[in-house]
Amino acid sequence: MHPVLEEDWKDYDQRKARNGRNVTKVACEEAWETNYIVDKLQKHFPDKSDLAIRCAIRRCCEAMEAPRPREDFIECIIDKLASWP
């Protein structure tokens, strides 16, 4: 498991719960969720641009059908980022 998944996701979880959403799933159509994930990943991939992270997220959104389990989704993004220069 990547360290980003072991971080505190409480703010994310609380916001999803307030909106009646499943906290274990990622909704690609929610801009705030994408922004939250970008911020989390930039700490672990400082050499990757915001655009590169967003492209990896978009590719995983397209590759995975909803509902997207958070752990699997983040692992998908990390795999994409690791394979790009």
Secondary structure, 3 states (H helix, E strand, C coil): CCHHHHCCCHHHHHHHHHCCCCCCEECCCCHHHHHHHHHHHHHHCCCCCHHHHHHHHHHHHHHCCCCEEHHHHHHHHHHHHHHCC
